[in-house]
Amino acid sequence: MKKRNYFAILAMAGLMALPVNAQDVKLKGILVNNRHDDGEVMPPKYIGWSTELGKGISVFDHGIYSMTLNGADKIQPAKDPAVVIGDFYQNGQFTDLDKAQWATNFGLMVSNSGSVYVDGKLTTVFSRDYQSTEPEEMFAVRQWDANSGDLLNKFPYFPETKILESAGMSYNPVDGKVYGLFYVTNAQLNEAITSDPDYFTEEDDQFEGREGVDAGYAIGTIDLETMDVKLITKGLYYYNFITFAINSEGRAFALTSGGANAALGDDGKYYNINNELAGAQLYEFNLETGNMMANPVEKVDETGETYVVYEPTLPATGYMSKVKRQAACFAKSNPNKMYWVGYFNSGKGINEWGSWGELSDKEWRTNGKYDTCLYEVDVNTGETTRVAMLGDRCTFSTLWVEGDDCSDGLPNEIQEINTAENVDGNVKVYNTAGQIVFSGKAEQMNLKTGLYIVKNGEKTQKVLVK
């Protein structure tokens, strides 16, 4: 069978940086799942009916959480900012309606299709149920203040033809753009692509039977003001991607989930039949081409014909992880270490019959099924270390390092302007997502209302156009 090349064969050497002291690292993220003693997943707590607001108020586990790496074997993420019911409800009465509305808004901070942190602002994407939703109202997108938890913006629902489902999104400080690893369904491809007879011609076994079904994952950029996605490649990859993160050097990485067909070694990691590390696999992407980096390996088929396959540039992590979206990030000060919140296993272990198989989900606290962990991954060697278990099986849709994120560092001063007053010369103007919206002479600048970053030579300032 003929083998075809779908990968870019590139090499990139990571620059060395001093490591961040783990005890000084505070990670924050958007919680998407945790587990309670009764087995329920994130049930809301109903507070009461507000006549003034005309609705019932509930408190949700969804929200922004933080955790500090302190050398402990187990970390309990905490809601940050915390929701205190007594701050807005006492003696059967709502005492602060604004606070009550703020608290119940966290029920909207759901992001099963990805989320991203950019300079103090969060964008969450929720994919509604395909069977009970009109195709024209598939995606719910909201934007939030990452510090206060305030709901800043609710977009109208987007149709399923909008390419918004992703394995993750991340800000690239090298070019100021937000990238994502987007899943491109057949419905989301325009006719010029789907009618191309060469599009679905992959001859490798992994692509058989997929013609007209979907187009896999693709790297693209996203405008967080319009939520428009521009794909760099066609959908190429059918791996079970679970994370996507970009470091301060502009290197992009994704992890796949790990399977269960491996043996547990003495070092606590899983190995395949060839004694190679198995489990979640780390891949690096070239953001210019959108292709995964891979090493060519020459092989011989059963007829004696030589062909080339492309294998990952790094070994697998050695840790199993469930097929479900997870989260990863880098500290701006250390481009070599990726923080990853993943699962402890894929739901298998020594069961009640004493054999290796599926574990009961009822005893999840004692058998470790789907427990989650914090990992550190060296992106230059692939070496992965389990740092700590996480309480309540917490999982996240996005992560960032507080005070040390690649998108942080823009000036805090905001200057109010109407047109180009107090700004002259040649300027470059960026929106808050880091995407350039104007380049040229300041007097020709005509911006719509909003907050922008203006770069004028060595001077950078935030401007608010009213």
Disulfide bonds with the S-S distance in Angstrom:
none
